[in-house]
Amino acid sequence: MSDMQEEVVVNPTMTAKDEAAKTNALIAYGLMIIGLFTGLFWIIGAIWAMVKKGDAQGTIFADHYSNITTTFWWGLGLSILGALLAFVFVGYLLLLAVWIWSIFRVVKGLAKLTSNKGYNG
């Protein structure tokens, strides 16, 4: 190997279960990113995370699934509240705040996931 080439080192402590949990969390985050602009994929990403959450128990990525589902449910609830308050200007501000908060949580999750870290770790 020449000096210019870098060797890719796979984390030897990650099991096949860890790899599967990471891949499924990555799929859920990806769907949620698309869903920030379409809505439908936001729901699909959350459902994917809810279905795969049990498979991720005991892995370093388990808390990513909690992040995804928490972000979905709080975002849904606050978006409904914002839509109800849309006839008053504050509803639009709430919808904007929820959107920005959701982007932050998804991007933070992706950054931690791609660094092989738990969401809260």
Helices and strands as residue ranges (DSSP letters): H 16-38, H 40-52, G 54-56, H 62-84, G 85-87, H 89-114
